[in-house]
C-alpha cells in the first residue's frame, strides 16, 4: 500500500510540476489569466490534501511531507518562499531534496541535505556581501564569519549569548552524529521524528539568516 501511495503522489507531483512550469505561460483564450488559474489549481490540491489528512503539500514545485500544519505554515513555507530570491538556488534545491528524501524515508540523506542547505545559505550571503572565504569552510566556520561581519546585530549577540551554540549544535551536529560519517560495524537508524525536527530547525535557520541579511545595511 505504501508503494502505491508513493506512486500516486509521484504522478500527482509530475502533473502539477508540468502545470506549474508550463501552464502559467499559456495565452490562449481558454486560458486567460493562466497564472491565476494555475495558482488556484495548486491551492485546491493542497486544500484537498488537508481535507483528507493526507499529510502532503505541493510547494515550490515539489510534493513535500507535512507533519504539522502549524510548523509548515510558520517555518517551512516561509523558508521556501525566501529561497526563491535570486542567489539562493543552491540552498533551495538542497532544502527541497531534504524534503524529498524525508518523504521517501531516506533519513540519513535528508540530514545530509539539511546541512548542505544550511551551509549553502551562509555561503550565498557571504559571497553576496563580499566577505572573504577560502572555499573550505565548515558550518562552524561559516557561522563565525557571519557573526564577525555583523549579519547578526551586536546587541543580539550580547543578549542571546547562546545563539552561536544553538546554530552550531542544531543542524550540523544532528547531521554529523547520525549521517555525516561512517556508521561503524553496526547499522545506525535515524528516528523519523528526529529528521522532522531537523527539517524544521533547518527551515527556521534559513528564515533567520535570510531576514537578518535583508536587515543588514
Rosetta blueprint (number, residue, H / E / L):
1 X L
2 X H
3 X H
4 X H
5 X H
6 X H
7 X H
8 X H
9 X H
10 X H
11 X H
12 X H
13 X H
14 X H
15 X H
16 X H
17 X H
18 X H
19 X H
20 X H
21 X H
22 X L
23 X H
24 X H
25 X H
26 X L
27 X L
28 X L
29 X H
30 X H
31 X H
32 X L
33 X L
34 X H
35 X H
36 X H
37 X H
38 X H
39 X H
40 X H
41 X H
42 X H
43 X H
44 X H
45 X H
46 X H
47 X H
48 X H
49 X H
50 X H
51 X H
52 X L
53 X L
54 X L
55 X L
56 X E
57 X E
58 X E
59 X E
60 X L
61 X L
62 X E
63 X E
64 X E
65 X E
66 X L
67 X L
68 X L
69 X H
70 X H
71 X H
72 X H
73 X H
74 X H
75 X H
76 X H
77 X H
78 X H
79 X H
80 X H
81 X H
82 X H
83 X L
84 X L
85 X L
86 X L
87 X L
88 X L
89 X H
90 X H
91 X H
92 X H
93 X H
94 X H
95 X H
96 X H
97 X H
98 X H
99 X H
100 X H
101 X H
102 X H
103 X H
104 X L
105 X L
106 X L
107 X H
108 X H
109 X H
110 X H
111 X H
112 X H
113 X H
114 X H
115 X H
116 X H
117 X H
118 X H
119 X H
120 X H
121 X H
122 X H
123 X H
124 X H
125 X H
126 X H
127 X H
128 X H
129 X H
130 X L
131 X L
132 X L
133 X L
134 X L
135 X L
136 X L
137 X L
138 X L
139 X H
140 X H
141 X H
142 X H
143 X H
144 X H
145 X H
146 X H
147 X H
148 X H
149 X L
150 X L
151 X L
152 X L
153 X L
154 X H
155 X H
156 X H
157 X H
158 X H
159 X H
160 X L
161 X L
162 X L
163 X H
164 X H
165 X H
166 X H
167 X H
168 X H
169 X H
170 X H
171 X H
172 X H
173 X H
174 X H
175 X H
176 X H
177 X H
178 X H
179 X L
180 X L
181 X L
182 X L
183 X L
184 X L
185 X L
186 X L
187 X L
188 X L
189 X L
190 X L
191 X L
192 X H
193 X H
194 X H
195 X H
196 X H
197 X H
198 X H
199 X H
200 X H
201 X H
202 X H
203 X H
204 X H
205 X H
206 X H
207 X H
208 X H
209 X H
210 X H
211 X H
212 X H
213 X H
214 X H
215 X H
216 X L
217 X L
